[in-house]
Amino acid sequence: MGRKKKRKISKKLKNALITIAITILIYLLSKTGVLTAIDKAIAETGLADIVDTTDTSVVSTKPTVKTNTEIVEKVAQNIQIDSNKLNILFFDVGQADCILVLNKGKSVLIDAGNSGDGEFIVNGIKALGIEKIDYVVGTHVHEDHIGGMSYIVDSFDVGEFYLPYNETTTTTYYKKLLTSLTEKEESIIEINVGDKFSVEGANFEVMAVDHSEPENANNTSIVLELAYGNQKYLFMGDAETEVEEGRKWNDVDVLKVGHHGSNTSTSQEFLNQVAPEISIISVGEGNSYGLPKDKILTRLEKIGTTIYRTDNDGTIQLISDGTSNEIVKIDVNFDSSQN
């Protein structure tokens, strides 16, 4: 007998048969109620809300903030806000920046840490009883300053939102922020040097910003000076020496040191002008950059300023009556790499 030849099913026919089989299966499952049960189970697990953050082309799902009981309890127990005074909280967010200014029930947030920090920051701010942030400032588009900002926009009623102009950044955290702003019908307001805003007698002025999208995004930083009573506070973002040399600076009482104490900022000439009594550095413990740099610490020590660091002192609370400043060190950490 001759050998029988096996007839191969064509690829097109095979695909058609598979499609028919799947269609019949789905029909039968829907009739028996199995699909409904599966959908319900998936919804209950929260798997339907998972976003592939490796795709930066479209980001449409809001970040989900879960209540962190440990953070909420620590904040409630350790941070006491004096409603009759100015309070400035320099959150310990590791190698990043996040500053909350509170005055008589009004609030200003400057930066929001890295992407993973957003959830912890939201929990901390809500633990203070805050539901609205009157002014939100993203100093510039680097992740260690606005990485967690989408969580802020999604979780709070935001009054006004400031950020340097940018059309070229394509990072996931930035796209998430833009999506959050769009869904809340919130616009990015272009703020310029000399512009002012205030919260109940705490008066802010923009001292530097660059909307031209220079190659070095640090130098786009929104730099703010805050005047309260006879006290002045300067928040430098990551502004570098080029920005410091670009204008004359007022004598201030408190300086948030630029760029985490990097050699690129805090020049001697700049320090001679601002001459702060207190200098605060937001920096991560054991960070890979070796910040703050010894050269910067030596400069600060030589002008006689008292230095506080979030890596050594934790979250730093400044309380002012407009004539003097009290510093409280708080053992509360909002750094996602430490929680």
Sine and cosine of phi, psi and omega as CSV:
sin_phi,cos_phi,sin_psi,cos_psi,sin_omega,cos_omega
0.00,0.00,0.60,-0.80,0.07,-1.00
-0.97,0.25,0.51,-0.86,0.03,-1.00
-0.93,0.37,0.70,-0.71,0.04,-1.00
-0.98,0.22,0.70,-0.72,0.07,-1.00
-1.00,0.07,0.72,-0.69,0.07,-1.00
-0.98,0.19,0.79,-0.61,0.02,-1.00
-1.00,-0.02,0.85,-0.53,0.00,-1.00
-0.99,0.12,0.67,-0.74,0.09,-1.00
-0.97,0.23,0.75,-0.67,0.00,-1.00
-0.89,0.46,0.46,-0.89,-0.01,-1.00
-0.86,0.50,-0.62,0.79,-0.01,-1.00
-0.91,0.42,-0.67,0.74,0.00,-1.00
-0.93,0.38,-0.63,0.78,0.00,-1.00
-0.88,0.48,-0.71,0.70,0.01,-1.00
-0.89,0.46,-0.61,0.79,0.01,-1.00
-0.91,0.41,-0.67,0.74,0.01,-1.00
-0.91,0.42,-0.65,0.76,0.03,-1.00
-0.89,0.45,-0.69,0.73,0.01,-1.00
-0.88,0.48,-0.68,0.73,0.01,-1.00
-0.90,0.44,-0.67,0.75,-0.02,-1.00
-0.90,0.43,-0.69,0.73,0.00,-1.00
-0.90,0.43,-0.65,0.76,0.01,-1.00
-0.88,0.48,-0.70,0.71,0.01,-1.00
-0.89,0.45,-0.67,0.75,-0.01,-1.00
-0.89,0.46,-0.71,0.70,0.01,-1.00
-0.88,0.47,-0.66,0.75,0.02,-1.00
-0.87,0.49,-0.73,0.69,-0.03,-1.00
-0.91,0.42,-0.65,0.76,0.01,-1.00
-0.90,0.43,-0.65,0.76,0.00,-1.00
-0.91,0.41,-0.59,0.80,-0.01,-1.00
-0.93,0.38,-0.55,0.83,-0.06,-1.00
-1.00,0.03,-0.11,0.99,0.03,-1.00
1.00,0.06,0.06,1.00,-0.03,-1.00
-0.92,0.39,-0.65,0.76,0.00,-1.00
-0.87,0.48,-0.67,0.74,0.01,-1.00
-0.86,0.51,-0.67,0.74,0.00,-1.00
-0.90,0.43,-0.64,0.77,0.02,-1.00
-0.91,0.42,-0.72,0.69,0.03,-1.00
-0.84,0.54,-0.68,0.74,-0.02,-1.00
-0.90,0.43,-0.67,0.75,-0.01,-1.00
-0.90,0.44,-0.67,0.74,0.02,-1.00
-0.90,0.43,-0.67,0.74,0.01,-1.00
-0.88,0.48,-0.64,0.77,-0.03,-1.00
-0.93,0.37,-0.51,0.86,0.00,-1.00
-0.98,0.17,-0.32,0.95,-0.03,-1.00
0.99,0.11,0.10,0.99,-0.02,-1.00
-0.89,0.46,-0.44,0.90,-0.04,-1.00
-0.92,0.38,-0.30,0.95,-0.06,-1.00
-1.00,-0.08,0.00,1.00,-0.04,-1.00
-0.93,0.36,0.70,-0.71,-0.01,-1.00
-0.91,-0.41,0.69,-0.72,0.10,-1.00
-0.99,0.17,0.99,-0.16,-0.09,-1.00
-0.98,0.20,-0.03,1.00,0.08,-1.00
-0.98,0.20,-0.25,0.97,0.01,-1.00
-0.99,-0.12,0.93,-0.36,-0.04,-1.00
-1.00,-0.09,0.08,1.00,-0.06,-1.00
-0.97,0.24,-0.66,0.75,-0.01,-1.00
-0.65,-0.76,0.81,-0.59,0.08,-1.00
-0.76,-0.65,0.95,-0.30,-0.12,-0.99
-0.86,-0.51,-0.17,0.99,-0.05,-1.00
-1.00,-0.07,0.73,-0.68,0.00,-1.00
-0.93,0.36,0.61,-0.80,0.11,-0.99
-0.92,0.39,0.65,-0.76,-0.03,-1.00
-1.00,-0.09,0.79,-0.61,0.02,-1.00
-0.97,-0.24,0.90,-0.44,0.06,-1.00
-1.00,-0.08,0.56,-0.83,0.03,-1.00
-0.92,0.39,0.81,-0.58,0.05,-1.00
-0.97,-0.23,0.99,-0.17,-0.10,-0.99
-0.85,0.52,-0.63,0.78,-0.04,-1.00
-0.90,0.44,-0.72,0.69,0.02,-1.00
-0.89,0.45,-0.73,0.69,-0.03,-1.00
-0.85,0.52,-0.71,0.70,-0.03,-1.00
-0.92,0.38,-0.65,0.76,0.01,-1.00
-0.90,0.44,-0.68,0.73,0.01,-1.00
-0.90,0.44,-0.73,0.68,-0.02,-1.00
-0.87,0.49,-0.59,0.81,-0.06,-1.00
-0.99,0.12,-0.49,0.87,-0.18,-0.98
-0.92,-0.38,-0.32,0.95,-0.02,-1.00
-0.94,-0.33,0.92,-0.40,0.03,-1.00
-0.94,-0.35,0.87,-0.50,-0.02,-1.00
-1.00,-0.08,0.84,-0.55,0.08,-1.00
-1.00,0.07,0.96,-0.28,-0.10,-0.99
-0.92,0.39,-0.22,0.97,0.01,-1.00
-1.00,-0.08,-0.01,1.00,-0.04,-1.00
-0.76,-0.65,0.25,-0.97,0.11,-0.99
-0.97,0.25,0.75,-0.66,0.06,-1.00
-0.85,-0.52,0.76,-0.65,0.09,-1.00
-0.83,-0.56,0.85,-0.53,0.01,-1.00
-0.95,-0.30,0.88,-0.48,0.10,-0.99
-0.99,-0.14,1.00,-0.09,-0.09,-1.00
-0.91,0.41,0.65,-0.76,0.12,-0.99
-0.98,0.19,0.99,-0.15,0.01,-1.00
-0.89,-0.46,0.49,0.87,0.01,-1.00
0.93,0.37,-0.66,-0.75,-0.04,-1.00
-0.99,0.13,0.94,0.33,-0.08,-1.00
-0.21,-0.98,-0.03,-1.00,0.02,-1.00
-0.80,-0.60,0.63,-0.78,0.19,-0.98
-0.30,-0.95,0.88,-0.48,-0.08,-1.00
-0.77,-0.64,0.76,-0.65,0.03,-1.00
-0.89,-0.45,0.84,-0.54,0.02,-1.00
-0.95,-0.30,0.81,-0.59,-0.03,-1.00
-0.83,-0.56,0.72,-0.69,0.05,-1.00
-0.47,-0.88,0.92,-0.40,0.07,-1.00
0.77,0.64,0.74,0.67,0.07,-1.00
1.00,0.08,-0.06,1.00,0.04,-1.00
-0.96,-0.29,0.35,-0.93,-0.11,-0.99
-0.58,-0.81,0.49,-0.87,0.10,-1.00
-0.72,-0.70,0.78,-0.63,0.07,-1.00
-0.94,-0.35,0.80,-0.60,0.05,-1.00
-0.92,-0.39,0.96,-0.28,0.00,-1.00
0.95,0.33,0.26,-0.97,-0.12,-0.99
-0.54,-0.84,0.57,0.82,0.13,-0.99
0.91,0.42,-0.21,-0.98,0.04,-1.00
-0.98,0.21,0.18,-0.98,-0.06,-1.00
-0.81,0.59,-0.71,0.71,-0.03,-1.00
-0.95,0.31,-0.26,0.96,-0.05,-1.00
-0.99,0.16,-0.34,0.94,-0.14,-0.99
-0.80,0.60,-0.70,0.72,-0.04,-1.00
-0.88,0.47,-0.67,0.75,-0.03,-1.00
-0.94,0.33,-0.63,0.78,0.02,-1.00
-0.90,0.43,-0.70,0.72,0.03,-1.00
-0.85,0.53,-0.72,0.69,0.02,-1.00
-0.87,0.50,-0.66,0.75,-0.01,-1.00
-0.91,0.41,-0.69,0.73,-0.01,-1.00
-0.93,0.37,-0.66,0.75,0.02,-1.00
-0.90,0.43,-0.53,0.85,0.03,-1.00
-0.91,0.42,-0.34,0.94,0.05,-1.00
-1.00,0.07,0.02,1.00,0.02,-1.00
0.99,0.11,0.31,0.95,-0.06,-1.00
-1.00,-0.09,0.77,-0.63,0.05,-1.00
-0.89,-0.45,-0.36,0.93,0.02,-1.00
-0.80,-0.59,0.70,-0.71,0.13,-0.99
-0.93,-0.36,0.90,-0.44,-0.15,-0.99
-0.92,0.38,-0.63,0.77,0.03,-1.00
-0.69,-0.73,0.77,-0.63,0.08,-1.00
-0.89,-0.46,0.80,-0.60,-0.04,-1.00
-0.86,-0.50,0.88,-0.47,0.20,-0.98
-0.99,-0.11,0.92,-0.39,-0.13,-0.99
-0.90,0.44,-0.63,0.78,0.06,-1.00
-0.27,-0.96,0.08,-1.00,-0.25,-0.97
-1.00,0.04,0.21,0.98,0.06,-1.00
-0.96,0.28,0.52,-0.85,-0.11,-0.99
-0.87,0.49,-0.60,0.80,-0.05,-1.00
-0.95,0.32,0.04,1.00,0.07,-1.00
-0.86,-0.51,-0.58,0.81,0.00,-1.00
-0.82,-0.57,0.18,0.98,-0.02,-1.00
-0.83,0.56,-0.63,0.78,-0.02,-1.00
-1.00,-0.09,0.16,0.99,-0.15,-0.99
-0.94,0.35,-0.49,0.87,0.01,-1.00
-0.89,0.46,-0.57,0.82,0.05,-1.00
-0.90,0.44,-0.62,0.79,0.01,-1.00
-0.90,0.43,-0.76,0.65,-0.04,-1.00
-0.88,0.47,-0.65,0.76,-0.02,-1.00
-0.95,0.31,-0.45,0.89,-0.18,-0.98
-0.99,-0.16,-0.27,0.96,-0.08,-1.00
-0.76,-0.65,0.40,-0.92,0.21,-0.98
-0.97,0.24,0.88,-0.47,-0.06,-1.00
-0.96,-0.27,0.77,-0.63,0.03,-1.00
-0.96,0.29,-0.96,0.30,0.02,-1.00
-0.78,-0.63,0.55,-0.83,-0.06,-1.00
-0.84,-0.55,0.83,-0.55,-0.03,-1.00
-0.90,-0.44,0.68,-0.73,0.04,-1.00
-0.32,-0.95,0.65,-0.76,0.05,-1.00
-0.86,0.51,0.55,-0.83,-0.02,-1.00
-0.85,0.53,0.70,-0.72,0.05,-1.00
-0.39,-0.92,0.79,-0.62,0.04,-1.00
-0.86,-0.52,-0.05,1.00,-0.14,-0.99
-0.97,-0.26,-0.34,0.94,-0.04,-1.00
-0.94,0.34,0.75,-0.67,-0.04,-1.00
-0.84,-0.54,0.29,0.96,-0.05,-1.00
-0.94,0.35,0.43,-0.90,-0.03,-1.00
-0.87,0.49,-0.71,0.71,-0.05,-1.00
-0.89,0.45,-0.56,0.83,0.01,-1.00
-0.95,0.30,-0.66,0.75,0.04,-1.00
-0.90,0.44,-0.62,0.79,0.05,-1.00
-0.89,0.46,-0.66,0.75,0.02,-1.00
-0.88,0.48,-0.72,0.69,0.00,-1.00
-0.88,0.47,-0.63,0.77,0.04,-1.00
-0.89,0.46,-0.70,0.72,0.00,-1.00
-0.89,0.46,-0.68,0.74,0.02,-1.00
-0.90,0.44,-0.66,0.75,0.01,-1.00
-0.90,0.45,-0.71,0.70,-0.04,-1.00
-0.92,0.39,-0.46,0.89,0.05,-1.00
-1.00,-0.01,0.04,1.00,-0.06,-1.00
0.81,0.58,0.68,0.74,0.00,-1.00
-0.95,-0.30,0.72,-0.70,-0.01,-1.00
-0.98,-0.21,0.49,-0.87,0.16,-0.99
-0.99,0.14,0.85,-0.53,-0.02,-1.00
-1.00,-0.06,0.78,-0.63,0.04,-1.00
-0.99,0.15,0.92,-0.39,-0.03,-1.00
-0.95,-0.30,0.62,-0.79,-0.13,-0.99
-0.82,-0.57,0.26,-0.97,0.00,-1.00
-0.83,0.56,0.76,-0.65,-0.03,-1.00
0.99,-0.11,-0.29,0.96,0.06,-1.00
-0.91,0.40,0.52,-0.85,-0.06,-1.00
-0.73,-0.68,0.48,-0.88,0.18,-0.98
-0.47,-0.88,0.34,-0.94,-0.09,-1.00
-0.57,-0.82,0.42,-0.91,0.11,-0.99
-0.77,-0.63,0.99,-0.17,0.10,-1.00
0.79,0.61,0.76,0.65,0.07,-1.00
1.00,-0.03,-0.06,1.00,0.16,-0.99
-0.99,-0.11,0.94,-0.35,-0.21,-0.98
-0.96,-0.29,0.85,-0.52,-0.02,-1.00
-0.98,-0.21,0.58,-0.82,0.12,-0.99
-0.69,-0.72,0.67,-0.74,0.03,-1.00
-0.98,0.17,0.86,-0.51,-0.03,-1.00
-0.99,-0.16,-0.39,0.92,0.02,-1.00
-0.34,-0.94,0.54,-0.84,0.13,-0.99
-0.12,-0.99,0.49,-0.87,0.02,-1.00
-0.70,-0.71,0.89,-0.46,-0.01,-1.00
-0.99,-0.14,0.15,0.99,-0.10,-0.99
-1.00,0.03,0.06,1.00,-0.02,-1.00
0.83,0.56,0.85,0.53,0.06,-1.00
-0.92,0.40,0.27,-0.96,-0.04,-1.00
-0.87,0.50,-0.61,0.79,0.01,-1.00
-1.00,-0.05,0.98,-0.20,-0.06,-1.00
-0.90,0.44,-0.38,0.92,0.03,-1.00
-0.84,0.55,-0.58,0.81,-0.06,-1.00
-0.99,0.13,0.08,1.00,0.18,-0.98
-1.00,0.02,-0.12,0.99,-0.16,-0.99
-0.76,0.66,0.72,-0.70,0.17,-0.98
-0.97,0.25,0.92,-0.40,0.02,-1.00
-0.98,-0.20,0.80,-0.60,-0.07,-1.00
-0.88,-0.47,0.68,-0.73,0.19,-0.98
-0.95,-0.32,0.75,-0.67,0.01,-1.00
-0.92,-0.39,0.79,-0.61,0.07,-1.00
-0.92,-0.38,0.78,-0.62,0.01,-1.00
-0.61,-0.79,0.91,-0.42,-0.13,-0.99
0.88,0.47,-0.77,-0.64,0.07,-1.00
-0.98,-0.19,0.27,0.96,0.00,-1.00
-0.98,-0.20,0.56,-0.83,0.05,-1.00
-0.77,-0.64,0.62,-0.78,-0.05,-1.00
-0.76,-0.65,0.68,-0.74,-0.04,-1.00
-0.83,-0.55,0.84,-0.54,-0.02,-1.00
-0.94,-0.33,0.94,-0.35,-0.21,-0.98
-1.00,-0.04,-0.10,1.00,-0.09,-1.00
0.83,0.55,-0.73,-0.68,0.08,-1.00
-0.93,-0.37,0.36,0.93,-0.04,-1.00
-0.84,0.55,0.68,-0.73,-0.06,-1.00
-0.97,-0.24,-0.09,-1.00,-0.10,-0.99
-0.82,0.57,-0.60,0.80,0.01,-1.00
-0.84,0.55,-0.65,0.76,0.03,-1.00
-0.95,0.31,-0.67,0.75,0.00,-1.00
-0.86,0.52,-0.59,0.81,-0.03,-1.00
-0.99,0.14,-0.12,0.99,-0.12,-0.99
-1.00,0.10,-0.08,1.00,-0.01,-1.00
-0.33,-0.95,0.13,-0.99,0.14,-0.99
-1.00,0.01,0.56,-0.83,-0.07,-1.00
-0.88,-0.48,0.53,-0.85,0.04,-1.00
-0.98,0.18,0.45,-0.89,0.18,-0.98
-0.91,0.42,0.76,-0.65,-0.02,-1.00
-0.81,-0.59,0.29,-0.96,0.02,-1.00
-1.00,-0.01,-0.57,0.82,-0.04,-1.00
-0.72,-0.70,0.74,-0.68,0.02,-1.00
-0.88,-0.47,0.81,-0.58,0.23,-0.97
-1.00,0.04,0.95,-0.30,-0.15,-0.99
-0.87,0.50,0.69,-0.72,-0.05,-1.00
-0.94,0.33,0.59,-0.81,0.14,-0.99
0.80,0.61,0.65,0.76,0.16,-0.99
0.86,0.50,0.42,0.91,0.00,-1.00
0.99,0.11,0.44,0.90,0.02,-1.00
-0.97,0.23,0.39,-0.92,0.05,-1.00
-0.91,0.42,-0.27,0.96,-0.04,-1.00
-0.97,0.24,-0.16,0.99,-0.08,-1.00
-0.75,-0.66,0.03,-1.00,0.11,-0.99
0.87,0.50,0.83,0.55,0.05,-1.00
-0.94,0.34,0.33,-0.94,-0.01,-1.00
-0.89,0.46,-0.66,0.75,0.01,-1.00
-0.88,0.47,-0.66,0.75,0.04,-1.00
-0.88,0.47,-0.73,0.68,0.00,-1.00
-0.89,0.46,-0.58,0.82,0.03,-1.00
-0.88,0.47,-0.54,0.84,0.00,-1.00
-0.98,0.19,-0.73,0.69,-0.11,-0.99
-0.99,0.14,-0.53,0.85,0.11,-0.99
0.66,0.75,0.85,0.53,-0.06,-1.00
-0.96,0.30,0.55,-0.83,0.12,-0.99
-0.98,0.20,-0.53,0.85,-0.01,-1.00
-0.79,-0.61,0.71,-0.71,0.07,-1.00
-0.82,-0.58,0.74,-0.67,-0.04,-1.00
-0.87,-0.50,0.77,-0.64,-0.01,-1.00
-0.90,-0.44,0.84,-0.54,0.08,-1.00
-1.00,-0.07,0.92,-0.40,-0.17,-0.99
-0.41,-0.91,0.49,-0.87,-0.03,-1.00
-1.00,0.02,0.65,-0.76,0.01,-1.00
-0.89,0.46,0.78,-0.62,0.03,-1.00
0.88,0.47,0.48,0.87,-0.06,-1.00
-0.89,0.46,0.45,-0.89,-0.09,-1.00
-0.95,0.31,-0.18,0.98,-0.02,-1.00
-1.00,0.00,-0.16,0.99,-0.04,-1.00
0.94,0.35,0.54,0.84,0.00,-1.00
-0.99,-0.12,0.50,-0.87,-0.07,1.00
-0.96,0.28,0.48,-0.88,-0.03,-1.00
-0.96,0.27,0.58,-0.82,-0.02,-1.00
-0.85,0.53,-0.60,0.80,-0.01,-1.00
-0.87,0.50,-0.64,0.77,-0.01,-1.00
-0.95,0.32,-0.66,0.75,0.04,-1.00
-0.87,0.48,-0.64,0.77,0.01,-1.00
-0.90,0.43,-0.68,0.74,0.04,-1.00
-0.86,0.50,-0.71,0.70,-0.02,-1.00
-0.90,0.43,-0.68,0.73,0.00,-1.00
-0.89,0.45,-0.61,0.79,-0.04,-1.00
-0.92,0.39,-0.46,0.89,0.02,-1.00
-1.00,0.02,0.01,1.00,0.11,-0.99
0.99,0.14,0.26,0.97,0.02,-1.00
-0.98,0.21,0.53,-0.85,0.08,-1.00
-1.00,0.06,0.81,-0.59,-0.11,-0.99
-0.98,-0.20,0.76,-0.66,0.14,-0.99
-0.85,-0.53,0.61,-0.79,-0.05,-1.00
-0.72,-0.69,0.70,-0.72,-0.02,-1.00
-0.93,0.37,-0.44,0.90,0.03,-1.00
-0.94,0.34,-0.50,0.87,0.02,-1.00
-0.99,-0.13,-0.57,0.82,-0.17,-0.99
-0.95,-0.30,-0.05,1.00,-0.03,-1.00
0.95,0.30,-0.45,-0.89,0.07,-1.00
-0.93,0.37,0.72,-0.69,-0.08,-1.00
-0.93,-0.37,0.84,-0.55,0.04,-1.00
-0.96,-0.29,0.81,-0.59,0.09,-1.00
-0.95,-0.31,0.76,-0.65,0.00,-1.00
-0.85,-0.53,0.79,-0.62,-0.05,-1.00
-0.72,-0.69,0.63,-0.78,0.12,-0.99
-0.99,-0.16,0.13,0.99,0.00,-1.00
0.99,-0.11,-0.14,0.99,0.03,-1.00
-0.86,-0.52,-0.38,0.92,0.00,-1.00
-0.46,-0.89,0.16,-0.99,-0.05,-1.00
-0.78,-0.62,0.71,-0.70,0.08,-1.00
-0.93,-0.36,0.69,-0.73,0.02,-1.00
-0.94,-0.34,0.75,-0.66,0.06,-1.00
-0.84,-0.54,0.81,-0.59,0.05,-1.00
-1.00,-0.03,0.76,-0.65,-0.11,-0.99
-0.81,-0.58,0.78,-0.63,-0.02,-1.00
-1.00,0.09,0.93,0.38,0.08,-1.00
-0.74,-0.68,0.81,-0.59,-0.10,-1.00
-0.90,-0.44,0.78,-0.63,-0.01,-1.00
-0.94,-0.35,0.24,0.97,-0.04,-1.00
-0.99,0.14,0.87,-0.48,-0.06,-1.00
-0.88,0.47,-0.46,0.89,-0.01,-1.00
-0.97,0.26,-0.20,0.98,-0.01,-1.00
-0.93,-0.36,-0.07,1.00,-0.05,-1.00
-0.92,-0.38,0.00,0.00,0.00,0.00
